[in-house]
Amino acid sequence: MNRYLQLATYFRYRFAERVQKIPLDAGATCPNRDGTLSSSGCIFCNPSGSGSGMGLQGMNLNDQWDFWYNKYTRSQNARLFIAYLQSFSNTYGPPEKLSENLDSIASLQGVMGVSIGTRPDCINVEKLDIIAKLQLDEVWLELGLQSAHDRTLTHINRGHSYEDFVQAVTLAAERNINVCVHLIAGLPNETIDDFLQTVEMVSELPIRGIKFHSLYVAEDTVLETMWRNGEYTPMTEAEFIDAIARAVPKVPSTVVVQRLTGDALEGELLAPHWGTPKRVLVDKIMAELVARDMWQGKEVDAQQGIPLWFTIRENLPRRLREQWDAEYDAVAEQLGFLPRQ
């Protein structure tokens, strides 16, 4: 039985089949890169903005989409797709550019949703209204926060405050836009307790998703210089597993845990090397949750026991399916799940 609400499970409930995310690079930049706030970016950000880099190679949105669409329809038999504007800050710049990109995405073959990666200080009412008008089944705003502690945000050169994040989440929730927050464990000068406090703080806000990341050292970043100079030491694998195993129970069980750890682009990872392969690390975290008898929401939910709707009904023993039906009905409307068949 799953110990947290996985993205794949959420999509299965919403659409009764698999949904594939396709990363897109819309040629966005960032106020932390173009000189508005800074020219060096966050200390961990790579030159491609943690995306595919296809936009930097001259590929437009349609070409990128066709590449991934053809790959996944052949290899995965996928039929439903979400466009993920991943690289840099995709709401930065004039509202007209955002509107143009979203209109282009809405016309792509097989697209049924969009997920927009950006920063909380690049959000305003006008841009959120543009996003809210999208006629797509899934609309997500992915906000990089990393830490709720302003001292850390300053140290890692984020260029925004925690209050900027709170305001962005509040405005998005008022427009029924799903917000997924990105958090990093192992930031410089932060303890595991600092990270857990961040998890507790964001879990009190109207977020619908969360992504956990380990902090890795990538080439051509400020963090690389810090690491080589002995100013930063990455978490050990055991420390990271402990941090995530302690964080998951603090997240309400209706929040979609979109990932338990991140991964570097091929060839850019300098440290730590325990972060690969990703699937092995996720399995270790899951095993630790089982060993500790922990699950998502255990410390904050009113109900007792592991929510059965973390797992697809057909994967449960027959004796548990009646209980599953009752639990599913209790959350179906809240999460927008399909009616139970």
Secondary structure as UniProt FT lines:
FT   HELIX           7..15
FT   STRAND          19..24
FT   TURN            31..33
FT   TURN            43..44
FT   TURN            47..50
FT   TURN            54..58
FT   HELIX           61..75
FT   STRAND          80..85
FT   TURN            90..91
FT   HELIX           95..106
FT   TURN            109..110
FT   STRAND          111..118
FT   HELIX           120..122
FT   HELIX           125..132
FT   STRAND          138..146
FT   HELIX           150..155
FT   TURN            156..157
FT   HELIX           162..174
FT   TURN            175..176
FT   STRAND          178..185
FT   TURN            188..189
FT   HELIX           192..203
FT   STRAND          209..214
FT   STRAND          217..218
FT   TURN            219..220
FT   HELIX           222..228
FT   TURN            229..230
FT   HELIX           237..247
FT   HELIX           248..250
FT   TURN            253..254
FT   STRAND          256..259
FT   TURN            266..268
FT   STRAND          269..271
FT   HELIX           273..275
FT   HELIX           278..292
FT   TURN            296..300
FT   HELIX           308..310
FT   HELIX           313..315
FT   HELIX           318..320
FT   HELIX           321..335
//
